[in-house]
Amino acid sequence: MTQTAAILGGGVIGGGWAARFLLMGWDVRVFDPDTEAERKINEVLGNARRSLPGLSDTAMPAEGALSFHADLAEAVGPADWIQESVPERLQVKHKVFAQVQAACREDAIIGSSTSGFKPSELQENAARPAQIVVTHPFNPVYLLPLIELVPSPANDADTVQKAKDILTSIGCFPLHVRKEIDAHIADRFLEAVWREALWLIKDGIATTEEIDEAIRMGFGLRWAQMGLFETYRIAGGEAGMKHFIEQFGPCLSWPWTKLMDVPELTDELVDQIASQSDAQSGMHSIRELERIRDTNLVAMMRALKAQDWGAGAVLNRAQAAKPALEDSALPIVTVQRAVPLDWTDYNGHMNEARYLQAFGDATDRFMEMVGCDADYIASGGSYFTAETHLRHLDEVHAGAVIRVETQVLLGQGKKMHLFHRMYEGGRLLATGEHMLIHVSLETRRASEPSATIAAKLGEIAAAHASLPTPEGAGAAVGKR
């Protein structure tokens, strides 16, 4: 059954929440009195549809239904999850929570996107304090997995676990902050860096661009995949973290920073920062910057995914289960996924190497289906590709959902001869023909597969023998 999320506030954060829930298959009901809310959310959705599906190696769930409501009670009434993203003013939030709890289900979770307030502050005078938790996201919400889940003593363990389960189900990483504190965890780091950056600009040490370069060319790259303490553990060398602290700990008493002082944000300083920022990035519109950001984030997160590390490990855990083999008498769907942003080239479409990757993924999936999985390969047997022929018949762009159907032309002895067809909907994009040979990984020479694999492959090959020979099978280069 489709679940429903109500989004209260359709700005950058609320729009990101709407996109995250919607693209993960939830129905989304939006309440925002701003007459521009629908336009703003649809623009955020455009960015999300372009980027989020590319993080998954399988098809995303069917997109939910999006609706906009002029009445708050109507928006929250049927919701399983209610996400509040209204302005950071405690009185405003209290007023909204009172209206929400007068109309919502008692078993719904009410999450607040607040970046600073503690949950106990949000729960003051609430009809059901235990229903409200902090769920603080990071922009863009539809790509970055971290959600700081902050309960108070009023929230029972079941509510916290339910919130964790829902957030995990939509591809997020709920970080349970066990003790409430102003600004939670991550924003306390960000504010410390922000304060120091303001001083560097005010004192004429660095410009906005130079500060950004110092982050993105150096420690920002390390932090993105290892965080703070793991990075410093490496800096300690073989002696580890204790050595690092002994070596660099005394530096903490040196007058390196003005961390506890806040520069006065005078008109002069604000104008200085704004003019430097305009010089640095003013040639791009906000939407262009968002697309640049999203493209880079997808590429970095996909790299982490390949290593099963950090944010990439979260993506792998959220990966949809691979479909089981249902009807071996028909071509078998071995790949169904969106084209990622980093699969496209200077012509704006998927490049030729990615067609081969998609067909390689299809081959890998088919191998798993017949029993040549990770355990079998670890035992010493596998298939090596001996010959490949691809035909590029039509172009396809980022975000398009492609499907690969696989037909077995031969499955006998040491040989496995596969023919893949790639489609977008009913449109044939490419074909790939592959001859594979079973190999002993010990001798690195051709060998017979196990009896189990031989039987399963032979069964599918026999079923596919009644299918028409695919157009293009056996074709030479230059022949369609």
C-alpha positions as CSV (number, residue, x, y, z in Angstrom):
1,M,0.0,0.0,0.0
2,T,1.3,3.4,-0.9
3,Q,2.4,5.5,2.0
4,T,1.7,9.3,2.3
5,A,4.0,12.1,3.4
6,A,2.8,15.7,4.2
7,I,5.3,18.4,3.5
8,L,4.7,21.7,5.4
9,G,6.8,24.4,3.8
10,G,7.9,24.3,0.1
11,G,11.2,26.1,0.1
12,V,14.6,24.5,-0.7
13,I,14.5,22.0,2.2
14,G,10.7,21.3,2.0
15,G,11.0,20.8,-1.7
16,G,14.0,18.5,-1.2
17,W,11.9,16.4,1.2
18,A,9.0,16.3,-1.2
19,A,11.3,15.1,-4.0
20,R,12.9,12.4,-1.8
21,F,9.6,10.9,-0.7
22,L,8.0,11.2,-4.1
23,L,10.8,9.6,-6.0
24,M,10.9,6.8,-3.5
25,G,7.3,5.9,-4.2
26,W,5.4,7.9,-1.6
27,D,2.4,10.1,-2.3
28,V,3.2,13.6,-1.2
29,R,0.8,16.3,0.0
30,V,2.2,19.8,0.2
31,F,1.0,22.8,2.2
32,D,2.6,26.2,1.8
33,P,0.7,29.5,1.6
34,D,3.4,30.9,-0.8
35,T,1.8,31.4,-4.2
36,E,5.2,30.4,-5.7
37,A,5.4,27.1,-3.8
38,E,4.2,24.9,-6.6
39,R,6.7,26.4,-9.1
40,K,9.6,26.2,-6.6
41,I,8.9,22.5,-5.7
42,N,8.6,21.5,-9.4
43,E,12.0,23.1,-10.1
44,V,13.5,21.1,-7.2
45,L,11.7,18.0,-8.5
46,G,13.3,18.6,-12.0
47,N,16.8,18.5,-10.4
48,A,15.9,15.4,-8.4
49,R,14.5,13.5,-11.3
50,R,17.7,14.3,-13.2
51,S,20.0,13.1,-10.5
52,L,18.6,10.7,-7.8
53,P,17.7,7.8,-10.1
54,G,21.3,7.7,-11.3
55,L,22.5,6.6,-7.8
56,S,20.6,3.3,-8.1
57,D,21.7,0.3,-10.2
58,T,18.1,-0.9,-10.3
59,A,14.9,0.7,-11.2
60,M,13.4,3.2,-8.8
61,P,10.0,2.6,-7.4
62,A,7.1,4.1,-9.4
63,E,6.8,7.8,-8.5
64,G,4.1,8.7,-6.1
65,A,1.3,11.2,-6.6
66,L,2.0,14.9,-5.8
67,S,-0.7,17.3,-4.7
68,F,-0.9,20.8,-3.3
69,H,-3.3,21.8,-0.6
70,A,-4.6,25.2,0.5
71,D,-5.7,23.8,3.9
72,L,-3.1,22.4,6.3
73,A,-5.6,20.0,8.0
74,E,-6.4,18.5,4.5
75,A,-2.7,18.1,3.8
76,V,-1.8,16.2,7.0
77,G,-5.0,14.2,7.6
78,P,-4.1,10.9,5.9
79,A,-0.3,11.3,6.3
80,D,2.0,8.6,7.7
81,W,4.8,11.1,8.0
82,I,4.6,14.8,8.4
83,Q,7.7,16.9,7.7
84,E,7.8,20.5,9.0
85,S,10.1,22.9,7.2
86,V,8.7,26.3,8.2
87,P,10.9,29.3,9.2
88,E,13.2,28.9,12.2
89,R,11.0,30.8,14.7
90,L,9.9,28.7,17.7
91,Q,6.5,30.5,18.0
92,V,5.8,29.8,14.3
93,K,6.7,26.1,14.8
94,H,4.6,25.8,17.9
95,K,1.6,27.2,16.1
96,V,2.0,24.8,13.2
97,F,2.4,21.8,15.5
98,A,-0.8,22.7,17.3
99,Q,-2.7,22.8,13.9
100,V,-1.1,19.6,12.7
101,Q,-1.9,17.6,15.9
102,A,-5.5,18.8,15.8
103,A,-5.9,17.2,12.3
104,C,-3.3,14.4,11.9
105,R,-3.4,10.7,12.8
106,E,-2.0,9.9,16.3
107,D,0.3,7.3,14.9
108,A,1.9,9.6,12.3
109,I,5.5,10.8,12.8
110,I,6.0,14.5,12.9
111,G,9.6,15.4,11.9
112,S,11.0,18.9,12.1
113,S,13.8,20.1,9.7
114,T,15.0,22.5,12.4
115,S,18.8,23.1,12.3
116,G,19.0,24.6,15.7
117,F,16.1,23.9,18.1
118,K,16.1,21.0,20.5
119,P,13.2,18.5,20.3
120,S,12.1,19.4,23.9
121,E,11.7,23.0,22.8
122,L,9.6,22.0,19.8
123,Q,7.4,19.7,22.1
124,E,6.6,22.5,24.6
125,N,2.8,22.7,25.1
126,A,2.2,20.1,22.3
127,A,-0.9,17.9,22.6
128,R,1.2,14.8,22.0
129,P,4.9,15.7,22.6
130,A,6.0,12.1,21.9
131,Q,4.9,12.4,18.3
132,I,7.4,15.1,17.4
133,V,11.1,14.5,16.7
134,V,13.9,16.4,15.0
135,T,14.8,15.1,11.6
136,H,17.4,17.5,10.3
137,P,18.4,17.0,6.7
138,F,21.2,18.4,4.5
139,N,20.7,20.1,1.2
140,P,20.0,18.7,-1.4
141,V,17.7,16.5,0.7
142,Y,17.0,14.2,-2.3
143,L,20.7,13.3,-2.7
144,L,22.5,13.6,0.7
145,P,21.6,10.6,3.0
146,L,22.3,12.2,6.4
147,I,19.3,12.9,8.6
148,E,20.1,13.9,12.2
149,L,17.3,12.1,14.2
150,V,17.1,13.8,17.5
151,P,14.5,12.6,20.1
152,S,13.9,13.9,23.6
153,P,13.1,11.9,26.7
154,A,9.4,12.3,25.7
155,N,9.9,10.1,22.7
156,D,9.7,6.3,23.3
157,A,12.0,3.8,21.7
158,D,9.2,2.5,19.4
159,T,8.7,6.0,17.9
160,V,12.5,6.4,17.4
161,Q,12.8,3.0,15.7
162,K,9.8,3.7,13.5
163,A,11.3,7.0,12.4
164,K,14.6,5.2,11.7
165,D,12.9,2.5,9.6
166,I,11.0,5.0,7.5
167,L,14.0,7.2,6.9
168,T,16.1,4.2,6.0
169,S,13.4,2.9,3.6
170,I,13.6,6.2,1.5
171,G,17.4,5.9,1.2
172,C,18.4,8.1,4.1
173,F,21.0,7.5,6.9
174,P,19.3,8.4,10.2
175,L,22.0,9.4,12.6
176,H,20.5,8.9,16.1
177,V,21.7,11.9,18.2
178,R,21.3,10.3,21.7
179,K,21.5,13.6,23.7
180,E,19.7,16.7,22.5
181,I,21.9,19.8,22.0
182,D,21.5,23.1,20.2
183,A,22.4,22.7,16.5
184,H,22.7,18.9,16.9
185,I,26.1,17.6,15.6
186,A,26.9,18.6,12.0
187,D,25.8,22.2,12.2
188,R,28.1,22.8,15.2
189,F,31.0,21.9,13.0
190,L,29.7,24.0,10.1
191,E,29.3,27.0,12.4
192,A,32.8,26.7,13.7
193,V,34.2,26.7,10.1
194,W,31.8,29.5,9.1
195,R,33.0,31.7,12.0
196,E,36.7,31.2,11.1
197,A,36.0,31.9,7.5
198,L,34.3,35.2,8.4
199,W,37.4,36.3,10.3
200,L,39.7,35.3,7.4
201,I,37.7,37.6,5.1
202,K,37.3,40.4,7.6
203,D,41.0,40.5,8.3
204,G,41.9,40.4,4.6
205,I,43.6,37.0,4.8
206,A,41.6,35.3,2.1
207,T,38.7,35.8,-0.3
208,T,35.5,33.6,-0.5
209,E,37.1,31.8,-3.5
210,E,40.4,31.1,-1.8
211,I,38.6,29.7,1.3
212,D,36.4,27.5,-0.9
213,E,39.6,26.3,-2.8
214,A,41.3,25.4,0.5
215,I,38.3,23.2,1.4
216,R,37.5,21.5,-1.9
217,M,41.1,21.0,-3.1
218,G,42.2,19.5,0.2
219,F,40.6,18.4,3.4
220,G,37.0,18.5,2.0
221,L,37.9,15.6,-0.3
222,R,39.2,13.6,2.7
223,W,36.2,14.4,4.9
224,A,33.7,13.4,2.2
225,Q,34.9,9.8,2.4
226,M,36.5,9.4,5.8
227,G,35.3,12.1,8.1
228,L,37.4,13.7,10.7
229,F,38.7,11.1,13.1
230,E,39.4,8.4,10.6
231,T,41.4,11.0,8.6
232,Y,43.4,11.9,11.6
233,R,44.0,8.3,12.5
234,I,45.8,7.9,9.2
235,A,47.7,11.1,9.9
236,G,49.0,9.4,13.1
237,G,50.7,6.8,11.0
238,E,51.3,3.3,12.2
239,A,51.1,4.5,15.8
240,G,47.5,5.5,15.3
241,M,45.3,8.0,16.9
242,K,47.1,8.2,20.2
243,H,50.3,9.3,18.5
244,F,48.4,11.9,16.4
245,I,46.9,13.5,19.6
246,E,50.2,13.5,21.4
247,Q,51.9,15.1,18.4
248,F,49.3,17.7,17.5
249,G,47.3,18.1,20.7
250,P,49.5,20.9,22.0
251,C,48.5,23.0,18.9
252,L,45.1,23.4,20.5
253,S,46.5,25.9,23.0
254,W,48.2,27.9,20.3
255,P,46.4,31.1,19.1
256,W,45.6,29.8,15.7
257,T,41.9,30.6,15.6
258,K,39.3,33.1,16.7
259,L,36.8,30.3,17.1
260,M,34.9,31.7,20.1
261,D,34.8,35.2,18.8
262,V,32.2,36.3,16.3
263,P,33.0,39.2,13.9
264,E,30.4,41.9,13.7
265,L,28.5,41.5,10.5
266,T,28.7,45.1,9.5
267,D,27.3,46.4,6.2
268,E,30.9,46.7,5.0
269,L,31.7,43.1,5.8
270,V,28.4,41.8,4.3
271,D,29.0,43.8,1.1
272,Q,32.6,42.5,1.0
273,I,31.5,38.9,1.2
274,A,28.7,39.4,-1.3
275,S,30.9,41.1,-3.9
276,Q,33.6,38.4,-3.6
277,S,30.9,35.7,-4.0
278,D,29.5,37.5,-7.0
279,A,32.9,37.6,-8.6
280,Q,33.5,33.9,-7.8
281,S,30.2,32.4,-8.9
282,G,28.0,35.2,-10.4
283,M,28.4,33.9,-13.9
284,H,26.1,31.0,-13.0
285,S,22.4,31.1,-12.1
286,I,21.3,29.3,-8.9
287,R,19.7,26.6,-11.0
288,E,23.0,26.1,-12.9
289,L,24.9,25.9,-9.7
290,E,22.4,23.3,-8.3
291,R,22.9,21.2,-11.4
292,I,26.7,21.4,-11.2
293,R,26.5,20.5,-7.5
294,D,24.2,17.5,-8.2
295,T,26.2,16.2,-11.1
296,N,29.4,16.2,-8.9
297,L,27.6,14.7,-5.9
298,V,26.3,11.8,-8.0
299,A,29.7,11.1,-9.5
300,M,31.4,11.2,-6.0
301,M,28.7,9.1,-4.4
302,R,28.8,6.5,-7.2
303,A,32.6,6.3,-6.7
304,L,32.0,5.6,-3.0
305,K,29.3,3.1,-3.9
306,A,31.8,1.1,-6.0
307,Q,34.0,0.9,-2.9
308,D,31.0,0.2,-0.5
309,W,32.3,3.1,1.6
310,G,30.7,6.0,3.5
311,A,27.6,7.4,1.7
312,G,28.2,4.7,-1.0
313,A,27.6,1.9,1.5
314,V,24.3,3.5,2.5
315,L,23.3,3.5,-1.2
316,N,24.2,-0.2,-1.5
317,R,22.2,-1.1,1.6
318,A,19.2,0.7,0.1
319,Q,19.5,-1.0,-3.3
320,A,16.4,-2.7,-4.4
321,A,16.5,-6.5,-4.3
322,K,17.4,-8.0,-7.6
323,P,14.4,-9.7,-9.3
324,A,14.3,-13.5,-9.3
325,L,14.1,-15.5,-12.5
326,E,10.4,-15.9,-13.3
327,D,9.8,-17.3,-16.8
328,S,12.8,-18.8,-18.5
329,A,10.9,-19.3,-21.8
330,L,11.1,-15.5,-22.5
331,P,14.1,-13.2,-22.8
332,I,15.1,-12.4,-19.2
333,V,15.2,-8.8,-17.8
334,T,18.7,-8.6,-16.4
335,V,19.1,-4.8,-16.1
336,Q,16.5,-2.1,-15.3
337,R,17.8,1.2,-14.1
338,A,18.1,5.0,-14.9
339,V,21.0,6.3,-16.9
340,P,23.3,8.2,-14.3
341,L,24.5,11.7,-15.0
342,D,28.1,10.6,-15.2
343,W,27.3,8.1,-18.0
344,T,26.8,10.9,-20.6
345,D,29.4,12.6,-22.7
346,Y,30.0,15.9,-24.6
347,N,27.2,15.0,-27.0
348,G,24.7,15.0,-24.2
349,H,23.9,11.3,-24.5
350,M,25.1,8.0,-23.0
351,N,28.6,7.2,-24.3
352,E,29.7,4.0,-25.9
353,A,31.6,2.7,-22.9
354,R,28.5,2.8,-20.8
355,Y,26.5,0.7,-23.3
356,L,29.2,-1.9,-22.8
357,Q,29.0,-1.5,-19.0
358,A,25.2,-1.9,-19.0
359,F,25.6,-5.1,-21.1
360,G,28.4,-6.3,-18.8
361,D,26.1,-5.8,-15.8
362,A,23.4,-7.8,-17.7
363,T,25.9,-10.6,-18.2
364,D,26.9,-10.5,-14.5
365,R,23.2,-10.7,-13.5
366,F,22.6,-13.6,-15.8
367,M,25.6,-15.4,-14.4
368,E,24.2,-15.0,-10.9
369,M,20.8,-16.4,-12.1
370,V,22.4,-19.6,-13.3
371,G,24.5,-20.0,-10.1
372,C,27.8,-18.3,-11.1
373,D,27.6,-16.0,-8.1
374,A,30.2,-14.6,-5.7
375,D,30.4,-17.8,-3.7
376,Y,30.9,-19.9,-6.8
377,I,33.6,-17.6,-8.1
378,A,35.3,-17.7,-4.7
379,S,35.3,-21.5,-5.1
380,G,37.5,-21.2,-8.2
381,G,35.2,-21.1,-11.3
382,S,33.9,-18.2,-13.5
383,Y,33.1,-17.1,-17.0
384,F,35.5,-14.9,-19.0
385,T,34.3,-12.9,-22.0
386,A,36.0,-14.1,-25.2
387,E,34.2,-12.0,-27.8
388,T,31.8,-9.0,-27.9
389,H,29.9,-7.2,-30.6
390,L,27.8,-4.1,-29.9
391,R,25.4,-2.3,-32.2
392,H,24.5,1.3,-31.2
393,L,21.0,1.9,-32.7
394,D,19.7,5.0,-30.9
395,E,20.8,7.5,-28.3
396,V,19.6,7.8,-24.8
397,H,20.0,10.6,-22.2
398,A,20.6,10.9,-18.5
399,G,17.6,10.0,-16.3
400,A,16.0,7.7,-18.9
401,V,15.1,4.2,-17.6
402,I,16.8,1.5,-19.6
403,R,15.9,-2.2,-19.6
404,V,18.1,-5.0,-20.9
405,E,16.6,-8.3,-22.0
406,T,18.8,-11.3,-22.3
407,Q,18.4,-14.3,-24.7
408,V,20.6,-17.4,-24.5
409,L,21.8,-18.5,-28.0
410,L,24.0,-21.3,-26.7
411,G,24.6,-22.8,-23.2
412,Q,26.5,-26.0,-23.7
413,G,29.8,-27.3,-22.3
414,K,32.3,-24.5,-21.6
415,K,30.4,-21.9,-23.8
416,M,27.8,-19.4,-22.9
417,H,26.6,-17.3,-25.9
418,L,24.3,-14.4,-24.9
419,F,22.4,-11.8,-26.8
420,H,21.3,-8.6,-25.0
421,R,18.8,-6.0,-26.2
422,M,18.6,-2.6,-24.5
423,Y,15.3,-0.7,-24.5
424,E,13.9,2.6,-23.3
425,G,10.2,1.7,-23.1
426,G,9.5,0.1,-26.4
427,R,12.4,1.8,-28.2
428,L,15.4,-0.5,-29.1
429,L,18.6,1.4,-28.2
430,A,21.4,-1.2,-28.7
431,T,22.2,-4.8,-28.9
432,G,25.2,-6.7,-27.4
433,E,26.3,-10.2,-28.4
434,H,28.7,-11.9,-26.0
435,M,30.6,-15.2,-26.1
436,L,31.8,-16.4,-22.7
437,I,34.0,-19.3,-21.8
438,H,34.0,-21.1,-18.4
439,V,37.4,-20.9,-16.8
440,S,39.2,-22.4,-13.8
441,L,40.5,-19.5,-11.8
442,E,43.3,-21.7,-10.5
443,T,44.7,-22.7,-14.0
444,R,43.3,-19.6,-15.8
445,R,42.3,-22.0,-18.6
446,A,38.9,-23.2,-20.0
447,S,37.1,-25.8,-17.9
448,E,33.7,-27.4,-17.5
449,P,31.2,-25.5,-15.2
450,S,29.7,-27.2,-12.2
451,A,26.9,-29.7,-12.9
452,T,24.4,-27.3,-11.2
453,I,25.4,-24.4,-13.5
454,A,25.5,-26.6,-16.6
455,A,22.0,-27.9,-15.8
456,K,20.4,-24.4,-15.2
457,L,22.1,-22.9,-18.2
458,G,21.1,-25.8,-20.4
459,E,17.5,-25.5,-19.2
460,I,17.3,-21.8,-20.1
461,A,19.1,-22.4,-23.4
462,A,16.6,-25.1,-24.3
463,A,13.7,-22.8,-23.5
464,H,15.2,-20.0,-25.6
465,A,15.8,-22.2,-28.5
466,S,12.2,-21.8,-29.6
467,L,12.6,-18.0,-29.7
468,P,13.3,-16.3,-33.1
469,T,17.0,-15.6,-33.8
470,P,17.5,-12.0,-32.8
471,E,18.0,-9.5,-35.6
472,G,21.7,-8.6,-35.7
473,A,22.9,-11.9,-34.1
474,G,26.2,-12.9,-35.7
475,A,26.4,-9.6,-37.7
476,A,29.9,-8.3,-38.6
477,V,31.0,-4.7,-38.1
478,G,29.2,-2.3,-40.4
479,K,26.2,-4.7,-40.9
480,R,23.0,-3.9,-39.0
